């Protein structure tokens, strides 16, 4: 049973930038002729699109009794209080309040986040900071799994 899933996709403006990188590659190869220019356009746009897509493909899921955030899989039994962070709090927790031992799934283009305490005594990680567009829904999903 899956109670929450979110993909942290990159913003549309990044896709425009990926296209512009293709145009820039084409312009650099323009003096070499039409075929190299087309190759630069296609190759540059494709490589930058792959980079944007891979960066924006990370997911946050609550599945069964686990929180899966990117490559991390944390059992819900090892989690403490989950708190939704508004944009101002999210900035504070990823800058001056941040702990270097924390697990951070950070996407700067997402303004809100969730801070989940990790209560496992064997784990030195004090909390997980997860960028999310729907913080209240993620907190509710974690609370539902915990009960």
N, C-alpha and C positions, 0 to 999 in steps of 0.2 A: 504494500500500500504506500502510495506516494502522496504526501500532504502538501508539499511545496516544491516548486521548481522555478528558477529564474535564470535566464541567460543574460550576462552583462555585455550586451552588444555595444559596439563602438558607435559614436554619434554619426549622423549623416554627413557632417562637415568633414570627417576623416575620409569618407569615401570620395568626396569631391577632391580633397588633397591627393588621394591616390591617383585619381584621373589626371590631375595637374602634374604629378610626377611623371606620368607617362608622356604628357605633352612636352615636358622639359627634356626628357630623354630623346624624344623625337627631334626637338630643335637642336640638341647637341650633335645629333647624327645627320642633320640636314645637309651639311657640306659634302658628305660621302655619297649622297644620292637618295633616290626615292625608296628603294628597297631597304637600305639600312635605317632610314627614317621610320618606315613602317614597323620594322623590327624593334626599334627603340621604343616606339609608341606602345606596341603590344607587350613587349617584354617589361618595360618600366611600369606600365599600368598593372600588369599581371602580378609582378613581384610585390609591388606596394599593396595591392589588394589582398594578396595572401598574408602579408604582415598584419594588415588591419583586421582581417578575418580571424587570424589565429589569436591575436590579442583580445578580441571581443568574443571569443568562443567559450570563455570560462563560465561555469555554471555553479549555482548554489542550489542544493537540494536537501530536503528532509525526507529520507526514505527509511521506512521501518523504524529502527531505533538508532539511526545515525544521521548526523549532519555532515553532508558532503559539500565542501567548499573548495573548488578547484581540485587539486590533487590530494587535499587533506580529507581524511575520514575520521570523524570524532564521534564516539558513542555518546548518546544523549545522557547516559548515566554519569559521564564525566563532565557534564556541563552544569553550570550554576545559573544565575539570573541572566536573562537576556533583556537588553534595554535598547529601545529604538532611539536613535540619535537624530536630532534635527540638523539642518545644514551647519549651524554655528557650532554645535557640540561635535559634529563629525570632523570639522576642521580642527578643533582643539585636540581631539583624540588621535588625529593622524599627524599632529605637529608637536606642540609643547607638552601635552599630557601623555604622549606615546611612551610605551615601555619597549625597550629594544628586544625583549624576550617574547613579545606578543606575536601571534600569528596574524598577519594582515593580508587580506585579500582586498587590495586597494585599487580602485579605479577612480582617478581624479575627476573624471567627467560625470561621475554620479555623486550628487551632493549629499544624499542621506546614507545612513549606515546603521548597523546593529553591532552592539558590543556585547559579547557573550563571555561570561566568566568561565574559566576552566578550573574545576575543583579537584581534579585528579592529583593526589599528593605525589605521585611518581613523575608527573609532567611538570617541568619548570615553567611552562607557558602560562602566564597569568590570565590572559583573555584572548579571544579571537575578535578581530575587527573585520567586519564584512560589509563592503560597499553593496548597497541594495537600493533599488528604486521603490520597493514596497516594504519598508522596515516593520510596520505594524503587522502585516501579514506573516512575515517570517517569525516574529516574536510569538504570534498566536499559534503558528504551526509547531514551534518548539514547545510551547506550553501544552498543546494538545497531545504531543507525543510523550511528554514527561508524565502526564496523568494517566 
